C-alpha cells in the first residue's frame, strides 16, 4: 500500500482520538438555586449558601463527576409561600445582594419567617 494511505489513516486516527478527548474534557454545566430562611438575615443567607454547596456535591455524585467548579450566578428570588407571595416585590429586597465566589444571594423579609434568602450558582462538572 502506498505511504500516503498510511499517513492519511494515521492522521484520521489522531484526529478522532483528539476529538474524543476534547469531548470528555468538556464540562457539563447547570444553574442551581437554593432558598432558605432564618431568624436573622445572616442565618438565612448562610443556610441558602450551604444548600447550594450541598446541591453541587449531590450533582457531583449523581453524574459521577471527578470534580466540580462553582461560580456565583444571580437567580430570581424564590419565595417559599407562593400562595401568599407568588413573587418577591423588588422594593422589599434587602440591598445590597451578597456575592461570594460560589454564590450570589438575594434576601428579603419573610411572610411567615423573619428572613428568606435565595442563593444561585453555576455548577460545572467533569
trRosetta pair geometry for C-beta under 8 A, 3 or more apart (Angstrom, degrees):
i j d omega theta_ij theta_ji phi_ij phi_ji
1 5 5.0 -81 164 60 111 144
1 6 6.7 117 107 -42 117 94
2 5 5.0 107 67 -5 80 100
2 6 7.8 -154 101 1 50 84
3 6 5.9 -59 -158 38 40 108
3 7 6.3 40 149 -21 71 108
4 7 5.6 -56 -147 37 32 113
4 8 6.3 32 156 -19 67 107
5 8 5.9 -58 -150 37 28 109
5 9 6.3 26 154 -17 64 109
6 9 5.6 -53 -143 39 32 112
6 10 6.2 35 156 -22 65 106
7 10 5.8 -54 -148 35 28 112
7 11 6.5 29 153 -18 62 106
8 11 5.8 -54 -149 36 31 111
8 12 6.4 32 152 -20 64 106
9 12 5.6 -54 -149 35 32 113
9 13 6.5 31 153 -18 65 104
10 13 5.8 -53 -148 36 32 110
10 14 6.4 30 154 -16 65 107
11 14 5.8 -55 -146 39 31 110
11 15 6.2 32 155 -20 65 108
12 15 5.7 -54 -145 37 29 112
12 16 6.3 29 156 -19 64 106
13 16 5.8 -55 -147 36 30 110
13 17 6.3 28 155 -17 64 108
14 17 5.8 -57 -147 38 30 110
14 18 6.2 31 155 -20 65 107
15 18 5.7 -55 -147 36 30 112
15 19 6.4 29 156 -17 64 106
16 19 5.8 -55 -147 37 30 110
16 20 6.3 33 153 -21 64 107
17 20 5.6 -54 -149 35 31 114
17 21 6.5 29 155 -16 65 105
18 21 5.9 -56 -149 38 31 108
18 22 6.3 32 153 -20 65 108
19 22 5.6 -54 -145 37 32 113
19 23 6.4 29 157 -18 65 104
20 23 6.0 -56 -149 35 29 106
20 24 6.6 27 153 -16 63 106
21 24 5.7 -56 -149 37 34 111
21 25 6.2 30 154 -18 67 109
22 25 5.7 -58 -145 38 31 109
22 26 6.7 47 151 -39 62 96
23 26 5.5 -35 -154 9 37 120
25 126 6.9 0 -155 -140 42 131
27 69 7.4 -20 -150 26 160 111
27 124 4.1 44 150 174 136 108
27 125 6.3 148 -159 64 90 25
27 126 5.1 -65 -101 -63 82 90
28 63 6.8 -137 68 -169 141 157
28 65 7.7 -129 47 -86 105 122
28 124 6.9 163 80 -151 36 62
28 125 5.7 -24 61 59 88 82
28 126 7.8 153 17 -81 74 45
29 122 6.0 10 -174 176 113 98
29 123 6.6 163 -150 86 62 46
29 124 4.1 -23 -93 -95 92 86
29 125 7.8 159 -85 13 46 61
30 59 7.1 -154 50 -137 128 152
30 122 7.4 175 89 -154 29 60
30 123 5.6 -16 62 60 77 94
31 73 5.3 -106 -133 107 107 158
31 75 6.7 155 161 -85 118 115
31 120 6.5 5 -178 -172 99 103
31 121 7.2 174 -150 91 61 36
31 122 5.2 -34 -96 -99 73 70
31 123 7.6 156 -102 16 22 75
32 52 6.3 147 100 -138 112 78
32 55 4.9 -179 167 122 156 144
32 56 7.2 -157 38 -66 150 69
32 59 7.5 -133 -54 -38 144 140
32 120 7.1 171 89 -148 46 58
32 121 5.8 -12 59 62 88 82
32 122 8.0 154 17 -102 70 23
32 123 5.8 21 0 -5 116 120
33 52 7.7 -35 -144 -96 22 98
33 75 4.3 -133 -91 111 122 164
33 76 7.6 -31 -106 54 164 64
33 78 6.0 109 135 -6 136 140
33 118 5.7 5 -177 -178 109 104
33 119 6.9 165 -152 84 59 45
33 120 4.8 -21 -99 -97 83 81
34 48 5.1 162 104 -163 92 70
34 49 7.8 167 73 -73 124 14
34 51 3.4 179 174 107 149 118
34 52 4.8 -144 16 -60 127 67
34 54 7.8 99 -102 51 158 98
34 55 6.1 -163 -62 -16 122 134
34 118 7.0 165 83 -152 36 59
34 119 5.3 -12 58 56 88 93
35 48 6.1 -17 -137 -117 22 114
35 51 7.8 -58 42 79 22 158
35 78 4.7 -122 -52 81 136 101
35 79 7.5 173 -160 -115 156 10
35 80 6.4 -169 125 -64 133 78
35 116 6.4 10 -175 180 102 100
35 117 7.0 178 -145 92 59 41
35 118 4.5 -24 -93 -96 85 81
35 119 7.9 175 -81 17 38 63
36 44 5.8 177 104 -159 80 64
36 47 3.7 -133 130 114 149 109
36 48 4.1 -160 28 -68 101 70
36 50 7.9 4 -7 52 165 91
36 51 5.6 163 -42 -15 125 139
36 116 7.4 180 95 -150 29 62
36 117 6.2 -15 61 61 72 84
37 44 5.2 -27 -155 -117 28 108
37 47 7.3 -39 51 75 25 147
37 80 6.8 -39 -41 -28 125 142
37 110 5.7 38 -132 -71 122 154
37 113 4.0 66 171 93 140 157
37 114 7.7 133 180 54 98 60
37 115 6.3 155 -156 89 69 54
37 116 4.7 -30 -98 -98 88 72
37 117 7.6 156 -94 17 38 67
38 41 7.6 144 75 -107 110 6
38 42 7.5 -90 101 79 146 48
38 43 3.2 -164 173 101 150 100
38 44 3.6 -148 25 -56 100 67
38 45 7.8 -79 30 9 137 52
38 46 7.6 42 -40 46 163 87
38 47 5.7 157 -52 2 119 133
38 113 7.2 88 29 160 13 127
38 114 7.2 -53 103 65 47 100
38 115 5.6 -24 65 69 72 103
38 117 7.9 -10 16 8 103 107
39 43 5.9 25 45 48 69 147
39 113 7.6 -97 -80 -174 45 93
39 114 5.3 60 -150 30 40 136
39 115 7.3 33 122 22 9 99
40 43 4.7 92 54 7 85 100
40 44 7.0 -154 89 -3 44 87
40 114 7.0 -3 -72 101 26 137
40 115 6.3 -6 141 15 17 142
41 44 5.9 -61 -149 41 31 109
41 45 5.9 33 154 -22 68 111
41 94 6.4 -90 -121 92 138 168
41 107 5.3 87 -149 155 97 160
41 115 4.7 -157 -88 -138 52 160
41 117 7.3 98 -161 -57 67 120
42 45 5.6 -55 -142 37 28 113
42 46 6.2 25 160 -16 64 107
43 46 5.9 -52 -143 38 30 109
43 47 6.2 31 157 -20 64 108
43 115 7.5 122 62 65 82 126
44 47 5.8 -56 -146 37 28 111
44 48 6.4 24 158 -16 64 107
44 107 6.1 114 98 -128 124 116
44 113 7.8 140 -91 127 124 125
44 114 7.9 -144 -41 87 130 83
44 115 4.1 -138 -6 110 149 105
44 116 5.9 -136 -163 -115 142 15
44 117 4.3 135 134 0 99 105
45 48 6.2 -59 -149 37 27 105
45 49 6.4 21 156 -14 63 110
45 98 5.9 40 -151 38 134 153
45 105 5.3 96 -144 145 88 156
45 107 5.9 -52 -74 -66 94 132
45 115 8.0 -38 -29 140 76 133
45 117 4.8 124 -88 -59 52 174
45 119 7.6 102 -159 -64 58 112
46 49 5.8 -60 -147 41 30 109
46 50 6.2 32 155 -20 66 106
47 50 5.8 -53 -146 36 30 111
47 51 6.4 34 152 -23 62 105
47 117 7.5 131 62 54 86 113
48 51 5.5 -50 -150 33 34 116
48 52 6.8 40 149 -22 63 98
48 103 7.6 158 117 173 88 149
48 105 5.9 128 90 -128 128 115
48 117 4.3 -129 0 99 147 100
48 118 6.2 -153 -156 -124 147 16
48 119 4.1 148 135 -7 103 106
49 52 5.6 -45 -153 28 38 113
49 53 6.7 38 149 -16 64 102
49 100 7.1 51 -135 25 138 138
49 102 7.2 94 -163 95 100 107
49 103 4.7 -167 -123 45 89 161
49 105 6.2 -56 -64 -66 96 135
49 119 4.9 150 -81 -91 56 166
50 53 5.6 -53 -152 37 37 113
50 54 6.2 39 149 -21 67 106
51 54 5.5 -51 -145 37 33 115
51 55 6.4 37 154 -21 65 103
51 119 7.0 144 63 47 95 119
52 55 5.7 -52 -149 35 31 111
52 56 6.5 36 150 -23 63 103
52 70 7.5 120 143 -162 106 134
52 102 6.8 151 110 143 128 99
52 103 5.0 137 54 -95 164 124
52 119 4.7 -92 -37 108 132 122
52 120 7.4 165 -108 -131 134 7
52 121 4.8 106 -174 3 129 128
53 56 5.6 -52 -153 31 32 115
53 57 6.7 28 152 -14 64 103
53 70 7.4 -7 -106 -108 63 174
53 102 6.8 31 -79 153 90 145
54 57 5.9 -55 -151 37 33 108
54 58 6.4 37 149 -21 65 106
55 58 5.4 -52 -147 36 34 116
55 59 6.4 36 154 -19 66 103
55 123 7.5 -130 114 -45 94 153
56 59 5.9 -53 -151 35 30 110
56 60 6.5 36 149 -24 63 104
56 68 5.4 162 176 128 102 155
56 70 5.3 -30 -112 -83 155 125
56 121 7.0 -42 -65 100 118 142
56 123 4.9 -170 -117 -114 88 129
57 60 5.3 -48 -148 31 36 118
57 61 6.6 33 154 -15 65 102
57 68 7.7 -141 -85 24 42 149
58 61 6.0 -57 -152 38 31 107
58 62 6.1 31 153 -21 66 111
59 62 5.5 -55 -139 39 31 114
59 63 6.0 6 169 2 67 113
59 65 7.3 15 126 11 78 131
59 68 7.0 100 87 -104 106 144
59 123 5.7 91 66 132 157 151
59 125 6.4 -160 128 -32 105 144
60 63 6.8 -71 -143 48 18 92
60 65 4.7 -91 -141 59 66 107
60 67 7.7 -42 -132 -172 119 11
60 68 4.9 -95 -82 -33 112 126
60 125 5.8 -177 -104 -118 67 135
61 64 7.5 22 -175 -72 28 39
63 125 5.7 115 81 96 139 149
65 68 5.7 80 111 -64 144 83
65 125 3.3 -64 -110 176 161 119
65 126 5.8 92 -154 59 96 27
66 126 5.9 -38 47 99 93 77
67 125 6.9 175 91 -146 44 65
67 126 5.6 0 56 52 86 93
68 123 5.8 -17 -169 -167 120 92
68 124 6.7 149 -158 78 65 44
68 125 4.5 -28 -99 -93 81 85
68 126 8.0 177 -84 17 40 64
69 123 7.6 156 78 -154 48 44
69 124 4.9 -10 54 59 95 99
69 125 7.8 -173 18 -76 63 41
70 101 7.8 92 98 124 86 79
70 102 4.5 29 117 -138 120 90
70 103 7.8 -15 156 -53 117 70
70 121 5.2 -3 -169 176 95 135
70 122 7.3 152 -155 75 46 50
70 123 5.7 -10 -103 -102 76 71
71 101 7.0 -65 -127 170 58 64
71 102 7.1 -88 -110 -117 17 38
71 121 6.6 148 74 -161 34 80
71 122 5.0 -16 62 55 90 100
71 124 7.9 16 6 2 102 105
72 99 5.3 88 177 -158 164 88
72 100 6.3 156 -71 70 125 50
72 101 6.5 -146 -24 173 104 16
72 102 6.3 74 -62 98 76 12
72 103 5.4 24 -110 108 84 5
72 104 4.2 105 179 -42 102 84
72 120 7.2 79 -171 89 59 74
72 121 6.1 -57 -111 -108 32 72
72 122 7.8 9 83 13 14 84
73 104 5.8 -131 75 17 21 121
73 120 4.6 -92 87 132 77 105
73 121 5.5 120 22 -139 94 15
73 122 4.4 98 -41 -34 135 88
74 97 7.2 25 -114 159 106 170
74 104 4.5 -79 -78 121 57 153
74 106 7.5 70 -149 -39 85 115
74 120 5.8 87 -164 59 11 139
75 78 7.5 -17 126 -25 111 109
75 104 7.2 141 5 77 71 107
75 106 7.9 -137 69 11 64 118
75 118 6.3 -107 85 140 104 116
75 119 7.8 57 35 132 116 24
75 120 3.1 151 -5 -84 108 142
76 118 7.5 -26 104 113 42 158
77 87 7.8 93 80 -173 97 65
77 88 3.9 -46 103 33 134 146
77 93 6.6 -142 -52 -99 154 113
77 106 4.8 -97 -81 101 99 132
77 108 6.4 52 -161 -5 149 128
77 118 4.9 165 -133 23 51 134
78 88 7.9 -54 -23 -17 11 118
78 118 4.7 117 27 -105 84 142
79 82 6.0 141 87 -79 99 60
79 84 8.0 -120 147 73 136 86
79 85 4.7 -102 172 96 169 106
79 86 7.3 150 53 166 130 7
79 87 7.1 163 4 -144 121 11
79 88 5.5 155 -49 -59 105 89
79 111 7.7 54 -165 -4 125 114
79 116 6.6 64 -125 123 64 160
80 110 7.5 14 25 -142 117 114
80 112 7.5 -80 79 37 129 118
80 113 7.9 51 26 17 147 117
80 116 6.5 -134 -9 -126 103 140
81 84 4.1 6 132 32 119 112
81 85 5.9 67 85 30 88 85
81 111 5.5 -90 53 55 139 136
81 112 6.2 110 -32 -9 144 118
82 85 7.0 -80 -121 79 28 50
82 86 5.0 52 -169 -116 77 56
83 86 7.7 52 -85 -70 11 78
84 111 5.1 149 120 155 141 171
84 112 7.8 119 43 -36 164 98
85 88 6.8 52 152 -86 121 53
85 111 5.5 -175 -14 -43 125 134
88 92 6.6 -119 -177 69 83 107
88 93 6.4 84 143 -70 119 92
88 106 7.8 145 95 129 158 124
88 108 5.3 163 -157 12 126 164
89 92 5.2 74 72 8 92 103
89 93 7.9 -145 97 -23 51 81
90 93 5.9 -41 -159 5 43 117
92 108 4.9 69 121 -157 95 115
92 109 6.1 -94 179 35 112 92
93 97 7.9 -19 166 -72 120 84
93 106 5.9 -35 -148 -174 118 105
93 107 7.3 119 -159 77 67 41
93 108 5.0 -60 -104 -81 48 105
94 107 4.8 -29 47 89 118 93
94 108 5.9 -179 -7 -94 84 42
94 109 7.5 107 -47 -33 109 70
97 104 6.2 21 151 -179 132 84
97 105 6.2 166 -173 81 85 48
97 106 5.1 -39 -115 -89 106 69
97 107 7.9 150 -124 10 59 73
98 104 7.7 163 88 -158 51 41
98 105 4.5 -12 63 61 96 107
98 107 7.5 33 4 -11 108 111
99 103 7.6 -156 -142 100 45 49
99 104 5.0 -2 -110 -113 86 74
99 105 7.4 -169 -76 23 41 69
100 103 5.4 24 49 47 101 73
100 105 7.9 28 4 -4 93 107
102 121 5.9 -8 169 -113 63 135
103 119 4.1 -3 -174 -173 128 118
103 120 6.6 135 -155 61 72 34
103 121 5.1 -57 -97 -62 67 107
104 119 6.8 146 71 -155 39 62
104 120 5.1 -25 59 59 93 91
104 121 7.4 159 14 -73 74 57
105 117 5.2 13 -175 179 108 119
105 118 7.0 169 -147 85 62 39
105 119 4.3 -25 -92 -95 88 82
105 120 7.7 173 -79 15 43 64
106 117 6.7 164 84 -152 39 69
106 118 5.5 -9 58 57 91 88
107 115 5.9 0 -172 -174 114 106
107 116 6.8 161 -150 86 66 43
107 117 4.1 -29 -94 -94 85 92
108 115 7.5 158 83 -151 30 65
108 116 5.9 -21 64 63 77 90
108 117 7.8 150 16 -86 58 50
109 114 6.9 -64 -146 177 75 49
109 115 6.4 -57 -115 -99 42 57
109 116 7.7 45 142 18 13 85
110 113 4.1 5 85 68 160 69
110 114 6.0 55 34 79 106 14
110 115 5.9 -144 -14 -79 101 2
110 116 4.3 107 -81 -26 100 104
113 116 6.4 107 74 -61 110 88
